[in-house]
Amino acid sequence: MGSTRAEQALSRADWLVNGIGLLVGTLVLQPLLLDVARGLPFARGNTRRLTILAGVVVVTGTIAPLLPVAAADLVLARTGLDENPVLSSSASLSPVPWLVGALVLVLAVAFRAGEQLMDPEAPPA
């Protein structure tokens, strides 16, 4: 009995989600790094970029590991083995993406303070 296309897609979808997260993170981070290289780390928009990056890290790091588990659940349900507690799949959420996202948000707050020091007319956060 072969696996279904949904099972195959879900079992590999973590790579796709990680790749999309890496692409979005790269596109968001590139202008910030260029500003830092120009000596303008607190240029407008960098706080927003860091906030988006934090969201990408959390979403990617949370969703990607759940997809192969969903594929395993489908396989167990299709084969009738989902009632056996020994063979049950278990999804565990890692706190690492949330911690990294929180650290990036702290960095965003620091950048926001730097923006306000550079431009005193900027509205407060």
C-alpha positions as a printed Julia matrix, in Angstrom:
125×3 Matrix{Float64}:
  0.0    0.0    0.0
  1.64   3.26  -1.16
  1.45   6.62   0.48
 -0.9    9.3   -0.78
  0.19  12.53  -2.39
 -0.97  14.51   0.64
  1.19  12.35   2.91
  4.19  12.78   0.64
  3.67  16.53   0.34
  3.27  17.04   4.08
  6.29  14.9    4.88
  8.48  17.22   2.82
  6.66  20.51   3.34
  8.92  21.5    6.22
 11.7   22.1    3.7
  9.4   24.34   1.67
  8.29  26.35   4.71
 11.88  26.71   5.91
 12.98  27.8    2.43
 10.22  30.39   2.16
 11.08  31.66   5.65
 14.73  31.9    4.7
 13.88  33.78   1.5
 11.58  36.25   3.26
 14.09  36.71   6.09
 16.86  37.39   3.58
 14.77  39.91   1.65
 13.81  41.69   4.88
 17.31  41.67   6.34
 19.21  42.81   3.23
 18.18  46.51   3.35
 18.94  46.64   7.07
 22.42  45.21   6.55
 23.03  47.66   3.7
 22.03  50.54   6.0
 24.41  49.27   8.67
 27.21  49.01   6.09
 26.53  52.64   5.07
 26.81  53.71   8.7
 23.07  54.32   9.09
 21.9   51.5   11.37
 19.02  53.55  12.76
 17.54  54.57   9.42
 13.77  54.63   9.14
 12.23  51.25   8.44
 14.83  49.1   10.16
 12.67  48.67  13.25
  9.82  47.42  11.05
 12.19  45.07   9.24
 13.38  43.55  12.51
  9.78  43.13  13.68
  8.89  41.33  10.46
 11.98  39.17  10.81
 10.91  38.19  14.34
  7.51  37.16  13.01
  9.05  35.13  10.2
 11.31  33.29  12.66
  8.4   32.43  14.97
  5.98  31.38  12.23
  8.52  29.34  10.29
 10.01  27.72  13.37
  6.59  26.78  14.71
  4.84  25.55  11.55
  7.65  23.68   9.77
  8.19  20.95  12.4
  4.45  20.25  12.61
  4.06  19.29   8.95
  5.9   15.91   9.02
  3.96  15.06  12.19
  0.73  15.76  10.31
  1.94  13.44   7.54
  2.65  10.71  10.1
 -0.84  11.17  11.55
 -2.34  10.72   8.09
 -0.35   7.54   7.52
 -1.37   6.12  10.88
 -5.02   6.97  10.25
 -4.96   5.48   6.75
 -3.41   2.23   7.93
 -5.64   1.95  10.99
 -2.72   2.1   13.39
 -3.74   5.41  14.93
 -5.53   3.64  17.79
 -2.32   1.99  18.97
 -0.78   4.3   21.62
  2.69   2.92  20.97
  2.59   4.14  17.38
  1.0    7.52  17.98
  2.85  10.51  16.64
  3.43  13.4   18.95
  4.02  16.98  18.04
  6.16  18.96  20.42
  6.57  22.66  20.04
 10.06  23.92  20.63
 10.47  27.17  22.51
 13.57  28.07  20.48
 11.78  29.97  17.65
  9.81  31.94  20.22
 12.96  32.81  22.17
 14.83  33.86  19.03
 11.81  35.89  17.91
 11.69  37.59  21.31
 15.41  38.43  21.08
 14.92  39.93  17.63
 12.0   41.98  18.99
 14.25  43.26  21.8
 16.73  44.27  19.11
 13.89  46.04  17.26
 13.06  48.01  20.41
 16.73  49.04  20.69
 16.71  50.12  17.04
 13.52  52.1   17.67
 15.27  53.95  20.51
 18.2   54.61  18.18
 15.83  55.97  15.53
 14.37  58.36  18.07
 17.82  59.55  19.11
 18.76  60.14  15.48
 15.43  61.85  14.64
 13.94  63.58  17.69
 10.86  64.57  15.65
  9.91  60.92  15.11
  6.73  59.89  16.95
  7.35  57.86  20.14
  6.77  54.12  20.05
